[in-house]
Amino acid sequence: MVKRRKRLYRKARRDKLPRLIEKYGDRCFWCGHNLTPETMTIDHYIPLSLDGSNKTDNLRLACYGCNQKRGNAMPEETPEIIAEKSCIRFPSHWPQPKYHFGQLVKQGRIIGIEYQAPGTRRAFDLGKGWIYAVLLDDLGYDTDQLKESEIELPSLEKLENEINYEKSLVEIHQNNKTVLTEQLEESQHD
Ligand SMILES: [Zn+2]
């Protein structure tokens, strides 16, 4: 079922993206940032949950960030909501970074993002564009600086394993908390 939905979504995307790009340009409808096919999402102008339709005239292109921040807000209230939730802004002629803070990638977890503007010394040394500081292990000892082109996404299996691992930690902590709470209660009754 999920697979089928994904397929349908991909097909709708393929069909609709060219028309939307032609109509609105390849930029985010809300913040104006340039989008690439990988970073564009399809946004419902009037949200589906508020009876918006799936027809092209109710669709816009949006960056992932704006689409997420907006949630199910009506178009009139959207710019304000997006502005309130944005704490990181950068010039609109900079490309949108492909990855975001905290994201788990194959190499580790992204904890820093830095833009190397073309023509600067650092861009000369490190390569221009977005550079990501990646924490290579959970103990936080080692970080690496990676170019956007070097970043790879983790497999679905790895993501699922990570979630299961975190779940097991939650269980362990929950058990520890129960034991400690019981011990505290016992001591209070002594
Ligand atoms: Zn945007």
Backbone and ligand atoms as CSV (ligand in chain L), in Angstrom:
chain,resi,resn,atom,element,x,y,z
A,1,MET,N,N,0.846,-1.211,0.000
A,1,MET,CA,C,0.000,0.000,0.000
A,1,MET,C,C,0.877,1.256,0.000
A,2,VAL,N,N,1.832,1.273,0.916
A,2,VAL,CA,C,2.739,2.422,0.986
A,2,VAL,C,C,3.525,2.531,-0.314
A,3,LYS,N,N,3.974,1.350,-0.800
A,3,LYS,CA,C,4.739,1.338,-2.044
A,3,LYS,C,C,3.923,1.908,-3.185
A,4,ARG,N,N,2.649,1.493,-3.226
A,4,ARG,CA,C,1.779,1.929,-4.303
A,4,ARG,C,C,1.607,3.450,-4.242
A,5,ARG,N,N,1.415,3.945,-3.032
A,5,ARG,CA,C,1.220,5.383,-2.866
A,5,ARG,C,C,2.465,6.145,-3.320
A,6,LYS,N,N,3.626,5.563,-2.947
A,6,LYS,CA,C,4.877,6.197,-3.343
A,6,LYS,C,C,4.996,6.265,-4.848
A,7,ARG,N,N,4.602,5.150,-5.491
A,7,ARG,CA,C,4.691,5.103,-6.949
A,7,ARG,C,C,3.793,6.155,-7.575
A,8,LEU,N,N,2.572,6.231,-7.038
A,8,LEU,CA,C,1.611,7.215,-7.553
A,8,LEU,C,C,2.156,8.624,-7.379
A,9,TYR,N,N,2.752,8.857,-6.194
A,9,TYR,CA,C,3.287,10.179,-5.919
A,9,TYR,C,C,4.386,10.514,-6.911
A,10,ARG,N,N,5.273,9.518,-7.153
A,10,ARG,CA,C,6.367,9.761,-8.090
A,10,ARG,C,C,5.850,10.067,-9.478
A,11,LYS,N,N,4.798,9.359,-9.868
A,11,LYS,CA,C,4.242,9.559,-11.196
A,11,LYS,C,C,3.627,10.957,-11.293
A,12,ALA,N,N,2.879,11.346,-10.240
A,12,ALA,CA,C,2.259,12.674,-10.237
A,12,ALA,C,C,3.337,13.748,-10.322
A,13,ARG,N,N,4.401,13.524,-9.587
A,13,ARG,CA,C,5.526,14.464,-9.603
A,13,ARG,C,C,6.082,14.617,-11.010
A,14,ARG,N,N,6.353,13.463,-11.633
A,14,ARG,CA,C,6.922,13.489,-12.990
A,14,ARG,C,C,6.013,14.260,-13.949
A,15,ASP,N,N,4.719,14.019,-13.813
A,15,ASP,CA,C,3.772,14.662,-14.728
A,15,ASP,C,C,3.642,16.148,-14.443
A,16,LYS,N,N,3.640,16.484,-13.159
A,16,LYS,CA,C,3.267,17.860,-12.792
A,16,LYS,C,C,4.433,18.831,-12.682
A,17,LEU,N,N,5.602,18.314,-12.328
A,17,LEU,CA,C,6.736,19.231,-12.132
A,17,LEU,C,C,6.991,20.147,-13.332
A,18,PRO,N,N,7.084,19.584,-14.565
A,18,PRO,CA,C,7.393,20.471,-15.702
A,18,PRO,C,C,6.378,21.600,-15.844
A,19,ARG,N,N,5.102,21.269,-15.641
A,19,ARG,CA,C,4.063,22.308,-15.783
A,19,ARG,C,C,4.188,23.371,-14.701
A,20,LEU,N,N,4.488,22.906,-13.478
A,20,LEU,CA,C,4.615,23.859,-12.370
A,20,LEU,C,C,5.838,24.751,-12.553
A,21,ILE,N,N,6.932,24.151,-13.044
A,21,ILE,CA,C,8.149,24.941,-13.264
A,21,ILE,C,C,7.884,25.996,-14.338
A,22,GLU,N,N,7.162,25.585,-15.374
A,22,GLU,CA,C,6.864,26.522,-16.453
A,22,GLU,C,C,6.019,27.690,-15.929
A,23,LYS,N,N,5.076,27.356,-15.065
A,23,LYS,CA,C,4.142,28.368,-14.583
A,23,LYS,C,C,4.754,29.299,-13.529
A,24,TYR,N,N,5.531,28.720,-12.593
A,24,TYR,CA,C,5.999,29.525,-11.452
A,24,TYR,C,C,7.513,29.722,-11.421
A,25,GLY,N,N,8.238,29.057,-12.323
A,25,GLY,CA,C,9.700,29.126,-12.267
A,25,GLY,C,C,10.222,28.096,-11.282
A,26,ASP,N,N,11.525,27.792,-11.352
A,26,ASP,CA,C,12.036,26.736,-10.473
A,26,ASP,C,C,12.526,27.333,-9.162
A,27,ARG,N,N,11.594,27.952,-8.459
A,27,ARG,CA,C,11.917,28.512,-7.145
A,27,ARG,C,C,10.776,28.244,-6.184
A,28,CYS,N,N,11.119,28.388,-4.894
A,28,CYS,CA,C,10.108,28.142,-3.865
A,28,CYS,C,C,9.061,29.254,-3.916
A,29,PHE,N,N,7.808,28.875,-3.961
A,29,PHE,CA,C,6.724,29.848,-4.039
A,29,PHE,C,C,6.722,30.775,-2.824
A,30,TRP,N,N,7.166,30.270,-1.677
A,30,TRP,CA,C,7.075,31.049,-0.432
A,30,TRP,C,C,8.317,31.877,-0.159
A,31,CYS,N,N,9.503,31.282,-0.304
A,31,CYS,CA,C,10.710,32.035,0.084
A,31,CYS,C,C,11.543,32.462,-1.115
A,32,GLY,N,N,11.220,31.959,-2.296
A,32,GLY,CA,C,11.903,32.411,-3.497
A,32,GLY,C,C,13.249,31.756,-3.769
A,33,HIS,N,N,13.661,30.840,-2.903
A,33,HIS,CA,C,14.950,30.185,-3.150
A,33,HIS,C,C,14.900,29.305,-4.384
A,34,ASN,N,N,16.037,29.284,-5.085
A,34,ASN,CA,C,16.118,28.425,-6.270
A,34,ASN,C,C,16.005,26.964,-5.857
A,35,LEU,N,N,15.332,26.203,-6.685
A,35,LEU,CA,C,15.155,24.786,-6.381
A,35,LEU,C,C,15.719,23.937,-7.513
A,36,THR,N,N,16.212,22.779,-7.147
A,36,THR,CA,C,16.609,21.799,-8.151
A,36,THR,C,C,15.566,20.684,-8.081
A,37,PRO,N,N,15.519,19.816,-9.095
A,37,PRO,CA,C,14.521,18.738,-9.037
A,37,PRO,C,C,14.614,17.925,-7.741
A,38,GLU,N,N,15.825,17.817,-7.164
A,38,GLU,CA,C,15.944,17.027,-5.921
A,38,GLU,C,C,15.387,17.792,-4.729
A,39,THR,N,N,15.461,19.126,-4.754
A,39,THR,CA,C,15.040,19.858,-3.560
A,39,THR,C,C,13.605,20.376,-3.668
A,40,MET,N,N,12.956,20.218,-4.829
A,40,MET,CA,C,11.597,20.751,-4.904
A,40,MET,C,C,10.572,19.784,-4.334
A,41,THR,N,N,9.625,20.361,-3.633
A,41,THR,CA,C,8.490,19.566,-3.180
A,41,THR,C,C,7.239,20.208,-3.758
A,42,ILE,N,N,6.203,19.419,-3.866
A,42,ILE,CA,C,4.933,19.957,-4.360
A,42,ILE,C,C,4.087,20.334,-3.155
A,43,ASP,N,N,3.638,21.568,-3.148
A,43,ASP,CA,C,2.887,22.082,-2.001
A,43,ASP,C,C,1.455,22.403,-2.455
A,44,HIS,N,N,0.508,22.082,-1.605
A,44,HIS,CA,C,-0.886,22.424,-1.923
A,44,HIS,C,C,-1.162,23.843,-1.444
A,45,TYR,N,N,-1.535,24.718,-2.367
A,45,TYR,CA,C,-1.784,26.122,-2.027
A,45,TYR,C,C,-2.850,26.192,-0.943
A,46,ILE,N,N,-3.993,25.613,-1.216
A,46,ILE,CA,C,-4.968,25.383,-0.137
A,46,ILE,C,C,-4.742,23.947,0.312
A,47,PRO,N,N,-4.408,23.746,1.598
A,47,PRO,CA,C,-4.050,22.401,2.043
A,47,PRO,C,C,-5.141,21.366,1.755
A,48,LEU,N,N,-4.714,20.156,1.473
A,48,LEU,CA,C,-5.660,19.068,1.225
A,48,LEU,C,C,-6.628,18.923,2.393
A,49,SER,N,N,-6.078,19.090,3.617
A,49,SER,CA,C,-6.901,18.894,4.816
A,49,SER,C,C,-7.982,19.967,4.923
A,50,LEU,N,N,-7.804,21.071,4.177
A,50,LEU,CA,C,-8.819,22.127,4.221
A,50,LEU,C,C,-9.554,22.181,2.881
A,51,ASP,N,N,-9.721,20.997,2.303
A,51,ASP,CA,C,-10.505,20.843,1.078
A,51,ASP,C,C,-9.826,21.369,-0.184
A,52,GLY,N,N,-8.503,21.581,-0.126
A,52,GLY,CA,C,-7.789,21.938,-1.349
A,52,GLY,C,C,-7.772,20.753,-2.297
A,53,SER,N,N,-7.594,21.008,-3.569
A,53,SER,CA,C,-7.638,19.914,-4.530
A,53,SER,C,C,-6.229,19.502,-4.944
A,54,ASN,N,N,-6.167,18.391,-5.682
A,54,ASN,CA,C,-4.901,17.894,-6.224
A,54,ASN,C,C,-4.659,18.406,-7.637
A,55,LYS,N,N,-5.524,19.311,-8.087
A,55,LYS,CA,C,-5.377,19.820,-9.450
A,55,LYS,C,C,-4.198,20.796,-9.521
A,56,THR,N,N,-3.660,20.921,-10.730
A,56,THR,CA,C,-2.450,21.732,-10.896
A,56,THR,C,C,-2.639,23.169,-10.408
A,57,ASP,N,N,-3.836,23.735,-10.575
A,57,ASP,CA,C,-3.972,25.142,-10.177
A,57,ASP,C,C,-3.956,25.327,-8.662
A,58,ASN,N,N,-4.018,24.220,-7.916
A,58,ASN,CA,C,-3.867,24.340,-6.463
A,58,ASN,C,C,-2.467,23.903,-6.008
A,59,LEU,N,N,-1.577,23.666,-6.963
A,59,LEU,CA,C,-0.246,23.189,-6.587
A,59,LEU,C,C,0.797,24.275,-6.804
A,60,ARG,N,N,1.803,24.280,-5.944
A,60,ARG,CA,C,2.929,25.204,-6.071
A,60,ARG,C,C,4.201,24.419,-5.804
A,61,LEU,N,N,5.337,24.989,-6.197
A,61,LEU,CA,C,6.618,24.380,-5.849
A,61,LEU,C,C,7.124,25.043,-4.575
A,62,ALA,N,N,7.629,24.254,-3.664
A,62,ALA,CA,C,8.157,24.832,-2.421
A,62,ALA,C,C,9.396,24.076,-1.999
A,63,CYS,N,N,10.269,24.758,-1.258
A,63,CYS,CA,C,11.419,24.050,-0.699
A,63,CYS,C,C,10.898,23.201,0.459
A,64,TYR,N,N,11.671,22.226,0.830
A,64,TYR,CA,C,11.267,21.312,1.891
A,64,TYR,C,C,10.972,22.078,3.184
A,65,GLY,N,N,11.866,23.044,3.485
A,65,GLY,CA,C,11.727,23.799,4.731
A,65,GLY,C,C,10.403,24.534,4.821
A,66,CYS,N,N,10.070,25.277,3.769
A,66,CYS,CA,C,8.819,26.046,3.784
A,66,CYS,C,C,7.620,25.108,3.857
A,67,ASN,N,N,7.687,24.052,3.089
A,67,ASN,CA,C,6.583,23.098,3.065
A,67,ASN,C,C,6.341,22.525,4.461
A,68,GLN,N,N,7.447,22.174,5.144
A,68,GLN,CA,C,7.349,21.604,6.489
A,68,GLN,C,C,6.817,22.606,7.493
A,69,LYS,N,N,7.400,23.829,7.457
A,69,LYS,CA,C,7.052,24.840,8.445
A,69,LYS,C,C,5.598,25.236,8.310
A,70,ARG,N,N,5.153,25.266,7.074
A,70,ARG,CA,C,3.816,25.727,6.804
A,70,ARG,C,C,2.765,24.781,7.379
A,71,GLY,N,N,3.043,23.489,7.293
A,71,GLY,CA,C,2.076,22.513,7.779
A,71,GLY,C,C,0.777,22.633,7.010
A,72,ASN,N,N,-0.335,22.732,7.729
A,72,ASN,CA,C,-1.635,22.818,7.067
A,72,ASN,C,C,-2.218,24.224,7.137
A,73,ALA,N,N,-1.331,25.227,7.139
A,73,ALA,CA,C,-1.824,26.605,7.265
A,73,ALA,C,C,-2.474,27.066,5.961
A,74,MET,N,N,-3.405,27.981,6.073
A,74,MET,CA,C,-4.021,28.585,4.892
A,74,MET,C,C,-3.002,29.529,4.249
A,75,PRO,N,N,-3.141,29.799,2.931
A,75,PRO,CA,C,-2.154,30.644,2.245
A,75,PRO,C,C,-1.955,32.006,2.904
A,76,GLU,N,N,-3.041,32.623,3.409
A,76,GLU,CA,C,-2.924,33.979,3.982
A,76,GLU,C,C,-2.005,34.007,5.205
A,77,GLU,N,N,-2.058,32.929,5.996
A,77,GLU,CA,C,-1.266,32.959,7.230
A,77,GLU,C,C,0.123,32.342,7.042
A,78,THR,N,N,0.366,31.772,5.865
A,78,THR,CA,C,1.617,31.027,5.649
A,78,THR,C,C,2.895,31.874,5.756
A,79,PRO,N,N,2.978,33.047,5.072
A,79,PRO,CA,C,4.245,33.788,5.145
A,79,PRO,C,C,4.659,34.110,6.576
A,80,GLU,N,N,3.689,34.477,7.398
A,80,GLU,CA,C,4.001,34.830,8.783
A,80,GLU,C,C,4.505,33.621,9.562
A,81,ILE,N,N,3.854,32.483,9.342
A,81,ILE,CA,C,4.263,31.259,10.044
A,81,ILE,C,C,5.680,30.877,9.649
A,82,ILE,N,N,5.964,30.954,8.346
A,82,ILE,CA,C,7.299,30.588,7.873
A,82,ILE,C,C,8.347,31.538,8.447
A,83,ALA,N,N,8.026,32.846,8.468
A,83,ALA,CA,C,8.987,33.829,8.988
A,83,ALA,C,C,9.266,33.564,10.465
A,84,GLU,N,N,8.210,33.244,11.220
A,84,GLU,CA,C,8.370,32.996,12.654
A,84,GLU,C,C,9.264,31.808,12.930
A,85,LYS,N,N,9.143,30.790,12.075
A,85,LYS,CA,C,9.897,29.556,12.332
A,85,LYS,C,C,11.297,29.589,11.748
A,86,SER,N,N,11.606,30.630,10.948
A,86,SER,CA,C,12.930,30.659,10.320
A,86,SER,C,C,13.930,31.361,11.220
A,87,CYS,N,N,14.950,30.661,11.632
A,87,CYS,CA,C,15.987,31.350,12.375
A,87,CYS,C,C,17.256,31.422,11.540
A,88,ILE,N,N,17.317,30.658,10.454
A,88,ILE,CA,C,18.486,30.712,9.600
A,88,ILE,C,C,18.058,31.225,8.235
A,89,ARG,N,N,18.642,32.334,7.831
A,89,ARG,CA,C,18.329,32.873,6.512
A,89,ARG,C,C,19.626,33.102,5.752
A,90,PHE,N,N,19.558,33.009,4.467
A,90,PHE,CA,C,20.729,33.355,3.676
A,90,PHE,C,C,20.283,33.935,2.341
A,91,PRO,N,N,21.202,34.615,1.628
A,91,PRO,CA,C,20.800,35.308,0.403
A,91,PRO,C,C,20.130,34.370,-0.597
A,92,SER,N,N,19.160,34.906,-1.308
A,92,SER,CA,C,18.366,34.035,-2.177
A,92,SER,C,C,19.131,33.553,-3.398
A,93,HIS,N,N,20.271,34.194,-3.707
A,93,HIS,CA,C,21.022,33.693,-4.866
A,93,HIS,C,C,21.952,32.538,-4.503
A,94,TRP,N,N,22.064,32.243,-3.195
A,94,TRP,CA,C,22.823,31.054,-2.802
A,94,TRP,C,C,21.969,29.830,-3.081
A,95,PRO,N,N,22.600,28.743,-3.517
A,95,PRO,CA,C,21.784,27.539,-3.705
A,95,PRO,C,C,21.287,27.030,-2.353
A,96,GLN,N,N,20.157,26.380,-2.366
A,96,GLN,CA,C,19.603,25.784,-1.147
A,96,GLN,C,C,20.479,24.587,-0.755
A,97,PRO,N,N,20.885,24.480,0.531
A,97,PRO,CA,C,21.638,23.268,0.886
A,97,PRO,C,C,20.740,22.037,0.743
A,98,LYS,N,N,21.332,20.956,0.285
A,98,LYS,CA,C,20.536,19.745,0.046
A,98,LYS,C,C,20.185,19.045,1.341
A,99,TYR,N,N,21.061,19.186,2.347
A,99,TYR,CA,C,20.870,18.441,3.594
A,99,TYR,C,C,20.671,19.430,4.733
A,100,HIS,N,N,20.154,18.947,5.856
A,100,HIS,CA,C,19.850,19.882,6.938
A,100,HIS,C,C,20.500,19.480,8.256
A,101,PHE,N,N,20.513,20.408,9.194
A,101,PHE,CA,C,21.083,20.178,10.518
A,101,PHE,C,C,20.440,18.965,11.171
A,102,GLY,N,N,21.274,18.137,11.794
A,102,GLY,CA,C,20.744,17.000,12.539
A,102,GLY,C,C,20.452,15.786,11.675
A,103,GLN,N,N,20.534,15.963,10.358
A,103,GLN,CA,C,20.184,14.842,9.485
A,103,GLN,C,C,21.226,13.726,9.587
A,104,LEU,N,N,20.727,12.492,9.628
A,104,LEU,CA,C,21.634,11.344,9.637
A,104,LEU,C,C,21.982,10.999,8.193
A,105,VAL,N,N,23.262,11.005,7.890
A,105,VAL,CA,C,23.701,10.607,6.556
A,105,VAL,C,C,24.599,9.379,6.721
A,106,LYS,N,N,24.993,8.809,5.608
A,106,LYS,CA,C,25.766,7.569,5.673
A,106,LYS,C,C,27.012,7.747,6.538
A,107,GLN,N,N,27.632,8.915,6.458
A,107,GLN,CA,C,28.895,9.123,7.151
A,107,GLN,C,C,28.729,9.493,8.626
A,108,GLY,N,N,27.547,9.903,9.037
A,108,GLY,CA,C,27.354,10.319,10.426
A,108,GLY,C,C,26.189,11.287,10.527
A,109,ARG,N,N,26.292,12.242,11.482
A,109,ARG,CA,C,25.186,13.185,11.677
A,109,ARG,C,C,25.670,14.602,11.395
A,110,ILE,N,N,24.858,15.359,10.655
A,110,ILE,CA,C,25.259,16.723,10.278
A,110,ILE,C,C,25.080,17.662,11.466
A,111,ILE,N,N,26.178,18.287,11.891
A,111,ILE,CA,C,26.083,19.212,13.020
A,111,ILE,C,C,26.512,20.626,12.631
A,112,GLY,N,N,26.954,20.806,11.407
A,112,GLY,CA,C,27.344,22.146,10.982
A,112,GLY,C,C,27.255,22.283,9.478
A,113,ILE,N,N,26.873,23.456,9.032
A,113,ILE,CA,C,26.772,23.709,7.595
A,113,ILE,C,C,27.403,25.070,7.328
A,114,GLU,N,N,28.281,25.120,6.355
A,114,GLU,CA,C,28.965,26.374,6.061
A,114,GLU,C,C,29.015,26.578,4.560
A,115,TYR,N,N,28.738,27.804,4.146
A,115,TYR,CA,C,28.748,28.093,2.710
A,115,TYR,C,C,30.080,28.701,2.320
A,116,GLN,N,N,30.699,28.141,1.309
A,116,GLN,CA,C,31.948,28.696,0.791
A,116,GLN,C,C,31.620,29.499,-0.461
A,117,ALA,N,N,31.578,30.815,-0.286
A,117,ALA,CA,C,31.211,31.670,-1.416
A,117,ALA,C,C,32.315,31.623,-2.473
A,118,PRO,N,N,31.909,31.540,-3.748
A,118,PRO,CA,C,32.905,31.488,-4.813
A,118,PRO,C,C,33.828,32.707,-4.742
A,119,GLY,N,N,35.109,32.502,-5.007
A,119,GLY,CA,C,36.046,33.616,-5.027
A,119,GLY,C,C,36.742,33.837,-3.699
A,120,THR,N,N,36.288,33.156,-2.643
A,120,THR,CA,C,36.946,33.340,-1.346
A,120,THR,C,C,38.086,32.323,-1.191
A,121,ARG,N,N,38.948,32.632,-0.258
A,121,ARG,CA,C,40.098,31.764,-0.007
A,121,ARG,C,C,39.639,30.368,0.435
A,122,ARG,N,N,38.639,30.360,1.314
A,122,ARG,CA,C,38.159,29.065,1.827
A,122,ARG,C,C,37.509,28.232,0.721
A,123,ALA,N,N,36.844,28.915,-0.194
A,123,ALA,CA,C,36.254,28.183,-1.317
A,123,ALA,C,C,37.362,27.579,-2.174
A,124,PHE,N,N,38.475,28.330,-2.263
A,124,PHE,CA,C,39.621,27.837,-3.024
A,124,PHE,C,C,40.207,26.585,-2.352
A,125,ASP,N,N,40.304,26.644,-1.009
A,125,ASP,CA,C,40.886,25.515,-0.273
A,125,ASP,C,C,39.941,24.318,-0.187
A,126,LEU,N,N,38.676,24.596,0.091
A,126,LEU,CA,C,37.748,23.504,0.415
A,126,LEU,C,C,36.804,23.147,-0.738
A,127,GLY,N,N,36.729,24.023,-1.725
A,127,GLY,CA,C,35.743,23.826,-2.791
A,127,GLY,C,C,34.553,24.713,-2.520
A,128,LYS,N,N,33.976,25.314,-3.550
A,128,LYS,CA,C,32.869,26.241,-3.306
A,128,LYS,C,C,31.553,25.483,-3.082
A,129,GLY,N,N,30.644,26.190,-2.446
A,129,GLY,CA,C,29.345,25.576,-2.158
A,129,GLY,C,C,29.250,25.174,-0.689
A,130,TRP,N,N,28.285,24.333,-0.391
A,130,TRP,CA,C,28.029,23.950,1.002
A,130,TRP,C,C,29.010,22.886,1.482
A,131,ILE,N,N,29.543,23.131,2.669
A,131,ILE,CA,C,30.419,22.164,3.330
A,131,ILE,C,C,29.716,21.740,4.624
A,132,TYR,N,N,29.719,20.475,4.908
A,132,TYR,CA,C,28.999,19.958,6.071
A,132,TYR,C,C,29.972,19.407,7.111
A,133,ALA,N,N,29.792,19.817,8.349
A,133,ALA,CA,C,30.535,19.188,9.441
A,133,ALA,C,C,29.717,17.987,9.887
A,134,VAL,N,N,30.326,16.824,9.820
A,134,VAL,CA,C,29.602,15.595,10.141
A,134,VAL,C,C,30.249,14.926,11.344
A,135,LEU,N,N,29.416,14.644,12.347
A,135,LEU,CA,C,29.865,13.924,13.527
A,135,LEU,C,C,29.894,12.443,13.160
A,136,LEU,N,N,31.087,11.866,13.215
A,136,LEU,CA,C,31.230,10.520,12.657
A,136,LEU,C,C,30.750,9.420,13.594
A,137,ASP,N,N,30.725,9.712,14.907
A,137,ASP,CA,C,30.272,8.687,15.840
A,137,ASP,C,C,29.492,9.352,16.964
A,138,ASP,N,N,28.630,8.578,17.634
A,138,ASP,CA,C,27.743,9.153,18.638
A,138,ASP,C,C,28.477,9.641,19.877
A,139,LEU,N,N,29.700,9.173,20.081
A,139,LEU,CA,C,30.456,9.634,21.242
A,139,LEU,C,C,30.943,11.059,21.017
A,140,GLY,N,N,30.894,11.482,19.787
A,140,GLY,CA,C,31.210,12.873,19.504
A,140,GLY,C,C,32.679,13.192,19.466
A,141,TYR,N,N,33.507,12.200,19.196
A,141,TYR,CA,C,34.942,12.464,19.151
A,141,TYR,C,C,35.408,13.014,17.809
A,142,ASP,N,N,34.901,12.422,16.759
A,142,ASP,CA,C,35.455,12.744,15.451
A,142,ASP,C,C,34.455,13.434,14.537
A,143,THR,N,N,34.915,14.524,13.955
A,143,THR,CA,C,34.083,15.160,12.936
A,143,THR,C,C,34.883,15.229,11.634
A,144,ASP,N,N,34.153,15.370,10.573
A,144,ASP,CA,C,34.804,15.474,9.276
A,144,ASP,C,C,34.084,16.576,8.500
A,145,GLN,N,N,34.821,17.218,7.607
A,145,GLN,CA,C,34.192,18.220,6.751
A,145,GLN,C,C,33.985,17.607,5.382
A,146,LEU,N,N,32.735,17.584,4.956
A,146,LEU,CA,C,32.436,16.942,3.676
A,146,LEU,C,C,31.765,17.913,2.722
A,147,LYS,N,N,32.121,17.787,1.466
A,147,LYS,CA,C,31.434,18.567,0.437
A,147,LYS,C,C,30.069,17.940,0.194
A,148,GLU,N,N,29.181,18.760,-0.349
A,148,GLU,CA,C,27.829,18.259,-0.606
A,148,GLU,C,C,27.863,17.009,-1.495
A,149,SER,N,N,28.765,17.032,-2.483
A,149,SER,CA,C,28.815,15.905,-3.421
A,149,SER,C,C,29.344,14.629,-2.769
A,150,GLU,N,N,29.976,14.779,-1.594
A,150,GLU,CA,C,30.527,13.591,-0.924
A,150,GLU,C,C,29.517,12.937,0.020
A,151,ILE,N,N,28.466,13.679,0.343
A,151,ILE,CA,C,27.486,13.166,1.298
A,151,ILE,C,C,26.619,12.104,0.633
A,152,GLU,N,N,26.404,11.013,1.361
A,152,GLU,CA,C,25.504,9.984,0.854
A,152,GLU,C,C,24.412,9.753,1.889
A,153,LEU,N,N,23.237,9.390,1.409
A,153,LEU,CA,C,22.143,9.157,2.343
A,153,LEU,C,C,22.208,7.720,2.867
A,154,PRO,N,N,21.783,7.515,4.123
A,154,PRO,CA,C,21.803,6.157,4.665
A,154,PRO,C,C,20.724,5.313,3.994
A,155,SER,N,N,20.911,4.010,4.001
A,155,SER,CA,C,19.894,3.133,3.431
A,155,SER,C,C,18.680,3.119,4.356
A,156,LEU,N,N,17.538,2.721,3.821
A,156,LEU,CA,C,16.331,2.607,4.645
A,156,LEU,C,C,16.592,1.656,5.806
A,157,GLU,N,N,17.340,0.580,5.509
A,157,GLU,CA,C,17.642,-0.408,6.533
A,157,GLU,C,C,18.429,0.224,7.678
A,158,LYS,N,N,19.394,1.060,7.328
A,158,LYS,CA,C,20.203,1.703,8.367
A,158,LYS,C,C,19.323,2.622,9.223
A,159,LEU,N,N,18.415,3.369,8.559
A,159,LEU,CA,C,17.519,4.249,9.309
A,159,LEU,C,C,16.652,3.441,10.273
A,160,GLU,N,N,16.117,2.328,9.769
A,160,GLU,CA,C,15.276,1.491,10.623
A,160,GLU,C,C,16.072,0.942,11.799
A,161,ASN,N,N,17.308,0.516,11.523
A,161,ASN,CA,C,18.166,0.021,12.607
A,161,ASN,C,C,18.412,1.096,13.654
A,162,GLU,N,N,18.662,2.318,13.191
A,162,GLU,CA,C,18.900,3.429,14.119
A,162,GLU,C,C,17.688,3.635,15.019
A,163,ILE,N,N,16.504,3.626,14.399
A,163,ILE,CA,C,15.279,3.846,15.171
A,163,ILE,C,C,15.110,2.733,16.202
A,164,ASN,N,N,15.359,1.485,15.782
A,164,ASN,CA,C,15.232,0.364,16.718
A,164,ASN,C,C,16.233,0.471,17.858
A,165,TYR,N,N,17.425,0.918,17.527
A,165,TYR,CA,C,18.452,1.088,18.551
A,165,TYR,C,C,18.000,2.137,19.570
A,166,GLU,N,N,17.495,3.268,19.066
A,166,GLU,CA,C,17.032,4.326,19.976
A,166,GLU,C,C,15.875,3.826,20.832
A,167,LYS,N,N,14.989,3.029,20.211
A,167,LYS,CA,C,13.860,2.478,20.965
A,167,LYS,C,C,14.354,1.605,22.098
A,168,SER,N,N,15.380,0.789,21.819
A,168,SER,CA,C,15.883,-0.100,22.866
A,168,SER,C,C,16.487,0.722,24.007
A,169,LEU,N,N,17.128,1.852,23.656
A,169,LEU,CA,C,17.675,2.715,24.706
A,169,LEU,C,C,16.560,3.292,25.570
A,170,VAL,N,N,15.471,3.698,24.915
A,170,VAL,CA,C,14.339,4.257,25.663
A,170,VAL,C,C,13.840,3.221,26.660
A,171,GLU,N,N,13.740,1.960,26.213
A,171,GLU,CA,C,13.269,0.895,27.101
A,171,GLU,C,C,14.202,0.718,28.297
A,172,ILE,N,N,15.498,0.691,28.020
A,172,ILE,CA,C,16.478,0.529,29.106
A,172,ILE,C,C,16.341,1.671,30.119
A,173,HIS,N,N,16.235,2.900,29.604
A,173,HIS,CA,C,16.126,4.049,30.510
A,173,HIS,C,C,14.819,4.021,31.291
A,174,GLN,N,N,13.776,3.583,30.615
A,174,GLN,CA,C,12.482,3.477,31.279
A,174,GLN,C,C,12.577,2.483,32.439
A,175,ASN,N,N,13.205,1.340,32.185
A,175,ASN,CA,C,13.376,0.325,33.228
A,175,ASN,C,C,14.217,0.860,34.376
A,176,ASN,N,N,15.309,1.503,34.051
A,176,ASN,CA,C,16.173,2.081,35.093
A,176,ASN,C,C,15.396,3.069,35.942
A,177,LYS,N,N,14.574,3.872,35.282
A,177,LYS,CA,C,13.800,4.885,35.993
A,177,LYS,C,C,12.818,4.210,36.950
A,178,THR,N,N,12.170,3.143,36.481
A,178,THR,CA,C,11.222,2.428,37.324
A,178,THR,C,C,11.922,1.880,38.566
A,179,VAL,N,N,13.061,1.225,38.359
A,179,VAL,CA,C,13.810,0.657,39.483
A,179,VAL,C,C,14.191,1.740,40.491
A,180,LEU,N,N,14.693,2.862,39.974
A,180,LEU,CA,C,15.127,3.943,40.873
A,180,LEU,C,C,13.945,4.541,41.627
A,181,THR,N,N,12.821,4.710,40.915
A,181,THR,CA,C,11.644,5.283,41.553
A,181,THR,C,C,11.155,4.377,42.684
A,182,GLU,N,N,11.162,3.046,42.416
A,182,GLU,CA,C,10.748,2.095,43.453
A,182,GLU,C,C,11.673,2.183,44.658
A,183,GLN,N,N,12.950,2.274,44.360
A,183,GLN,CA,C,13.938,2.349,45.449
A,183,GLN,C,C,13.707,3.592,46.303
A,184,LEU,N,N,13.403,4.722,45.617
A,184,LEU,CA,C,13.161,5.977,46.329
A,184,LEU,C,C,11.942,5.826,47.235
A,185,GLU,N,N,10.879,5.229,46.670
A,185,GLU,CA,C,9.659,5.072,47.443
A,185,GLU,C,C,9.898,4.191,48.664
A,186,GLU,N,N,10.652,3.098,48.461
A,186,GLU,CA,C,10.969,2.218,49.578
A,186,GLU,C,C,11.736,2.955,50.682
A,187,SER,N,N,12.721,3.749,50.259
A,187,SER,CA,C,13.525,4.485,51.257
A,187,SER,C,C,12.661,5.458,52.030
A,188,GLN,N,N,11.692,6.048,51.347
A,188,GLN,CA,C,10.855,7.027,52.046
A,188,GLN,C,C,9.975,6.371,53.104
A,189,HIS,N,N,9.639,5.068,52.872
A,189,HIS,CA,C,8.780,4.384,53.827
A,189,HIS,C,C,9.550,3.806,55.002
A,190,ASP,N,N,10.858,3.718,54.866
A,190,ASP,CA,C,11.668,3.110,55.939
A,190,ASP,C,C,11.615,3.928,57.224
L,1,ZN,ZN,ZN,11.027,28.029,0.669
